[in-house]
Amino acid sequence: MNPLWLTRMARWLRHPPSPARVRLVIGVGLACLALALFARYVYWPDWAVPNRIGRLPHVRLR
């Protein structure tokens, strides 16, 4: 783990954030998780898939 993250966690323990900040961080995390789950299991549009320029095409081996 990066020492910067350890320092940040120690600062959060010494000076806890406001309840509004905690709700904001949890809300953003849940929104990201919901978007990832939606894209994985429900639908991901073709226009949002990046082009694979410079890579070999996927070859399935039997």
Beta strands, then each sheet from edge to edge (+ up, - down):
end
